[in-house]
């Protein structure tokens, strides 16, 4: 049976089988990554990395959006984008180098920093209504090209990062951005089943460490 704890805009639910479900819980803001939410997510993952009861984490968003990226209000108020994104390096590093397998269960838009968050996960299960893109480039905010090209072929990364176009779940699956498209309503349920299977493998932690060691250190 799952146990739940609220932690501001991040909901943490232990599933009892070595799996923990994290839910971005700002549906009224399309789960935008405020500084508070970024810090909570980084701190929570650091804690779960040291928790022997956690073997796999599933990450999802409340409501109809996985994550719409960084909070536009905070972007508008920032003295500079360079300073804002420098502050976010610790968050990016915590997610990208998390010591245990991390699965994204994506329904609705995963765009801009929300797409980046999904890309930092090991697996991406996308509902048929999921969408992905870097549309912030059309407002002059650079795309995360270095990260995107670690998941999809370079020509695809260049296309998405230069045009800012948004792709649907079917195209995401075709280009390798999504691992699986879920036709039914319960993408989180399917992600939890996948997580439980991974958690049951004694080699899952060691495999995740191999992945971390092999990938480029983009946020060190």
TAKA-V315715 format. One record per helix or strand of 3 or more residues. SS is the DSSP state (hx for helix, st for strand). FROM is the first residue (numbers start at 1). LEN is the number of residues. Records with the same first field share a line. If there is no record, write none. Layout:
# TAKA-V315715
SS: FROM-LEN  FROM-LEN
This chain:
# TAKA-V315715
st: 3-5  10-5  19-6  56-6  101-6  109-3  123-5  131-3  166-3  180-3
hx: 27-3  35-15  72-6  81-7  89-8  113-7  135-5  145-4  154-10  169-7  187-13  204-11
